[in-house]
Amino acid sequence: MSGRRPVEFYNNPDHVDAAKTISDALSRGRTLVVVGECSIKYQGRATSKLGPGERILLIKKDGCFLVHRAWDSQPVNWQPPGSVFQTKSTKRGVLLKAIRKKPRESIEIVFSKVFIILVLNLKDEAEFIMFGSEEDMQRAVLAKPELIEEGFKPILKEKVVNQGFVDVYGVDGQGRILVIELKRRKAQVQDVVQLLKYLEDVKRKSGGRQVRGMLAAPAISREASVMIQANGLEFKTLSPKTCAEVLRLTSSRKLTEFF
C-alpha cells in the first residue's frame, strides 16, 4: 500500500480554511473541484463579468482552469494548461486568480460561499483509444464483406439516391440487392426511417429485383428494433472496434483487391 489518498473531501469550510486548502492542493499539484457561490471577472483579449451564482470550479493538475454552470457542456470561463494561480481569503470571500502570461489574460473568481472542496490525487495511465468512424466501418465492410454475411458482394459505397447516400450497396449470395446503413453508435428510430427512405428509392429503380435493407451498428434501441421487424428489415451487430481491427489487418492491401 502506497498510502495514496485519491480523494480528500472538505464540507462547508470557512473562507480562511477554504483558501488554505485550495492553496495547499495547488502547491501539491492536485486536481481540485470547488463548488460554491461565486462571481467572476475576466480580463484579456476582451473583458467580461459574471454576477453571483452557484457554480463548479475545476482546476486540473496541468493548470487547466474551468468554471461550469449547472447546465451546458461548455465552461462559462476557462484558461488553458499552464496557468499560474493566486489564492487568499478576503472580506469578500475566497479570492482565486488564474493568470496566463502569453497572451496576457486573467480570470478572477471570488467565492462568497464554499459548499465543498474535493482535492483529487487521481491515477490514470491508460492509453486512450478511439475506435473507427462510420467511414472506417464502411471501409472495413468493403475490405471484408463477410462482416455483413457470407456471400455478400459490395458494388458501391455512398450510392446516390434521392434521399441521400447509401453507405454500402451490393448483392447477397442469392443475387438480391442489399442496402446497408452503418452507424457507429446505438441505432435509433430515426436511423430506421432513414434506411426506409433509401430503400423506397432503390426499389423504385430496381426493375422488380428483390431488395433487402439492413441496419448495421454496435447495438439497437428497443423502439428501433420493433420498427425494423415491423418493416421487414434486418439488423446486424457490427462494432467500430471490430471494423478498426479489420482495417489494421488489411491496411497493407489495396481496396481494389476485394472486388
N, C-alpha and C positions, 0 to 999 in steps of 0.2 A: 504494500500500500504506500503510495507516494504522499498521502495526506493532502492531496489537492482538493480544494473546495470549489466545485463548479459554480455554485450559486450562494451568494450572500444576500440576505433579504433585510431591508430596513423599512419599518412601517411607521408612517406619520412622524418622521424626525423633525425637530425644530430647525430653524434656519441655520444655527451655528453647527449643529451636528450634521445637517444635510450638506453644507458647504465643505466641511471637513471630510465627510465620507466620499463625496464626489472628487475632491482634490486628491485624496489618497488613492482612490481607484485609478484615476488617470495617471498618476505617477507610477503605478504598478503595471500600466499597460493593459488594463482590464477593459472589457466591454461593459457599457453602462446603459441601463434603462431607467429613466426618471419619469414618473407620472405625477402631474400636478397642475395647478392653475398658474398660467404664465402669460406674459406679454413679450413681444418680440420686435426688435429693430434690426434692420439690415442696412448697411452702407457699403457701396462698392460701385459696380457698373451702373447701378440705379440706387434709389432709396425707397424703403418700404417700412411700414409699421403694421403691426397686428395687435389689436387690443386684447384684454384679458380673456382667457378661455382655458378649458381643461384639455390638456394635450399630452402627447407622448414624445419624449426626447430619447433618441437612440444615438449613442456615441460608440463607434466600433474601435477595435484595438489599433487599426491603421489610421485613425484620426478622422474617419467619416463622421459627419455630424448631420443628423436628420431630425426634423420636427414634424410629427404627424398629427393630424386631427383624427377624430373618431370615425372618419369616413375618407374615402378616396385612397387609391393605391400610391399616389404620388405625395411626397412630403411637401408641406407648405413652405418650408425653408430648409436649406441644406448647404453643406460645404463638403468638398471632395476630400480624399485622403491627404494627410499631411498637415491638417490644421493644428494650430497651437491654441491651447486653452488657458483661460484665467478664471479662477473661481474665488468668490468671497461672500461673506454674509454682510448684508447692508440693512438699513432701516426699511427698505422696500421689500426685502426678501433675499433669496439666494440669487446672486448675480453670476451668470456663466457667459463667458465671451469666447467665441471661436474666431480666430484670426487666420486669414490666408494672406501670404506675402505677395505672391505673383499669380494673378493680378491682386492688388491690394483690396481686400474686402473683409468685412467682419459681420458676424451675427451676435447680437446681444440679447440674451434671454434672461428674464427676471421671473423667478418662481415666487409668487406671493404665498402659495401653499404647496407643500410637497406631500403627496399621498404615499408613494412608495419609491424606494430606490432598489434596483437589482444590480448587484455587482457580479459580473459573469466572467468566469475563467474557463472558457469552453475549449475542448479539444476536438479538432476536426481536420483529419489528414486524408480524407477520402478523395479520390480523383473524381472530378465531375465529368460525366459522360452524357452527351445529349444524343439520343437516337434519331434516326432519319426523319426528314420531312416527307410530305406526300409525294414530292418529286422523286425522292430517294426510293420510296415504296414502288412508285411507277417503274423506275429503272430496274429495281430488283425483280419485279414481275416479268419485265421484258427479258431479263437475263436468265431467269429461271421460272418459266411458265407453270411448272408443276407446283409452285407455291399456291396457285389457284386450284388446279386439278390436273390429273394425268390426261394427256391428250389435248390440252388447251394449246392453241397456236395464236399468239398475238399478231395482229396485222398492222394496227396503227396505235400510236399514242396521241392523246389530245385530238381525237377525231372531231371535226367541227360539225355541230348540229345547230338547229335554230335557237336552242335554249342555252348554248354554251359549248363546252368541250368535254367529250367523253374521255376519262382518264386512260383507259385501255380498252381497245376494240379488237375482237378476234373471233375465232371459231372454236367450238369444242370438238371433242373426239367424234361426235356424230354429225358434224357439219353445220350445227346450229350457230347463229350469231350470238356472241356473248359480250354484253356491255357491262363494264366493271367501273364502279365508282369507288375510289380509295379515300379513306380517312385515317389520319394518324392518331385520332383520339376517339373516345366512345361515340359511336354513331347515334344520331338523334333523328327525330321525326322529320326535320327539315332536310336531312340527307336522303331519306327515302323519297320525299317529294321531288327532290332534285333528280334522283335516278328515274323516277316515273316520267318526268318531263323529257329526259333524254330518250327513254325507251319509246315514248309516243312518236317522236320524230324518226327514230331508227326504223320502227315497224312500218311507218308510212312509206318509207323508201326501200323496204327490204324485198319488194316484189313477191310477197307472200311467204318468204322464208321464215322459219321459226326463229324467234328471238328470245333470249334469256337475259334477265337483269340480275346483277349481283352487286351487293354492297360488301366491301372488304374493309375491316377495321379491327383494332385490338379488342373491342367489346361493343355491345349494343344496348341501348336503353330498353326497358320493358315495352314502352309505348311504340318505339320504332320496330321492335321485334314483332309485335302484334300486327303492325301495318305491313311489314314485309310479308308475313304469312297471308294476310287478307288479300294482297295484290299479286300473289303468286310469284314473288321474288325470292331471292336467296341471300343468305348471309354467310360470309366466310371470315373466320377468325384469322387475322393477319396482323402481327405486331411490327411496329417500326424497328424493334430490336432484331427480330429475325431478318428483316429486309436489310438492315445495316450489315449483318453478318454475311449475307449473300453477296452484297456489294464488295465487302472486304475480300472475300474468297475469289471473286471474279474480276477484281479490279485490273488485272493484268491482261484480260482478254477483251477483244473488241466486241461491241454490241452486235455488229453485223454477223457474228458467228452464230447467233442464236435464232436467226431467221432462215 
